[in-house]
Amino acid sequence: MMKKGLYLFLLLLSVGLISCKDDDAGEPLLPEEDFEVLEGNITQNLSLDANKQYLLRGKVYVQAPNTLTIPAGTVIFGEKATDGTLIINRGAKIMAEGTATNPIVFTSQAAPGFRNRGDWGGVVVLGNAQTNNPANSPIEGISATGSENGIYGPGDGAAQNEQNSGVMKFVRIEYAGIDLSQDNELNSLTMGALGSGTTIEHIMVSYANDDAYEWFGGTVNHKYLIAYNTLDDDFDSDRGYTGRVQYGLVVRFPGIADVSTSRAFEASSNNDASLPLQSAPSFANITVLGPRMFSSSVSGSYGAAVEINSNSSMKLHNSIISGFPIGIRYNGSGAEAMVMNNVFVENTTLSSTSGGSSVPATFESSNQVASKEAVFGEGAVFNSATPSPLLLPAGSTYAAGAPELPAGFEQKGFWGAFGSSETDTDWNLTSGWIEWNPGDAQY
C-alpha cells in the first residue's frame, strides 16, 4: 500500500507545486529525505521496519555472523547515483520473509513512470558451499576490498553444502543490474556458493539489466521463480551449481535482448574439463514464453532458449520451451546434459550445435515438438504486458500425463509451471507479490 507521505508528494509533483531531485539524465528521483539510508558495512544484527522506506547507498555489506531481517511489506530502494547494492557476505544471513499479499520489494529510486533497468545494482547472497572456482573467489560484479566483502566459496575448510544463508520469500527485485564490463556484471539476484539450507522461493525479477538469476556454484534449491522482461539471460548457472529449481516462468519481450545474446537458460560450468566438480543444475516445470510468442519480429540478439556449454550437465524436465529462434544449442564438448520430456513450441529451429558438440540421441526421442494451439488451446491470445496464457486449458494434452520427475522434485502430471488450475500449484497468481507493471507502481 502506498504510504500517505508519498501519495501527497506525487500529488503535489503532478500539479507542479513541488519538484523532486533529477539524476544526471534528468529523470526525477524520489527525495532522499523520505528514506532511511543503509550504507557501508552492517556489523551487527539489524531489523528493518516495514513502516519505513530504505535507500541502499553504494555497496552495503552485511558482515558475518550478523543477520539482516526484513519484514513483510518493506520497500527498499537502490540509489541510482551510487549503484546501490545489497551484499550478504558468507557467514551472514538475510531473513526476508514477505507474504503472497504483502511482499518485500527492492526497486529503483526513480519516481513512478521514470524507472529503467540498470537503475541500481541488485541483491547478492554468498555462502560457503561448493564451487569449481578457487575457494575464496570474488563474486562477479564486486571488487573485493579486503577481508570478506564479496567473497564466496568454502574458504579454508571443506565445502558446507548444507549451509544456510537465510530466507527470501515473496520478494520482488525490479530494475536492477549494472554492466561494469563485458562478462562482469551485477545481476538482479546473484547467488555465490549458497548451501541447501538456504530458502529462496516465490521471487519475481522484473526488468533485469543483465541476468535475472545467476548461480556461481552452490547447492541451493528453489521454487516459484519469475523472470519478466530480462535483458540478458533468465536462468544462468555456472561454476559448479547443482541445485534444483521447480516451477519457473520466463516472459521475454520481442525487442529486448542483450548484444551478448539472450537466452532463457545459459548453462555453463568451467572450461577445465578435468575438474571433479562440474555444474549439474536440475530444472523442472518451467514455462518459457519466448519473444516469438508475442511477435514475429524479434531482436537479432536472441539466441537459443536453452544453451548448454563448457562442461555443464544441466537437467531439464517436463517444461514448455517456446518462441525462440533456436530451441536448444549444444555448445562445446564435455557436456553431459539431460534435456528430456519437454515440449518445444514455435521455435524457429529446434536444435543446433557448435564447438565440437553434437545433439544427444535421447534429445529428439524424448522431447516433443508441438504447436501453440496444441499446448495452449485454439484461439489463445498471447500478451506479454499481462502475461497470458499461463494456465493450460483442461483439455490440453499437456495438462496431464507428464512423465515422473527425478527424486527431489514434487510429482506433477502437467508440463510447464502451472497446470490447468491455480490449485495445481502454489503460485498465488492473483496475489500482490506479482506485479506486471512495476514502472508505475506506487510505493
Secondary structure, DSSP 4 states (H G I P E B T S, - for coil): ---HHHHHHHHHHHTTS----B-TTS-BB--GGGSEEEEEEE-S-EE--TTSEEEEEEEEEEPTT-EEEEETT-EEEE-TTTT-EEEE-TT-EEEEE--SSS-EEEEESBPTT---TTSB-EEEEE-SS--SS-SSEEPTT----STTTTEES-TTS---TT---EEEEEEEEESB-EEEETTEEE-SEEEES--TT-EEEEEEEES-SS-SEEEES---EEEEEEEES-SS-SEEEETT---EEEEEEEE--TT---TT-B-SEEE---S-TT-S-----EEEEEEEE-GGGT-S---TTB-EEEEEETT---EEES-EEES-SEEEEEESTT---EEES-EEES-SEEEEEETT----HHHHHH-EEE-HHHHH-TT---BTTTTB--SPPTT-GGGS-PPPPPTTS---SSSTTTTTSGGGS---TTSTT--S-GGG---
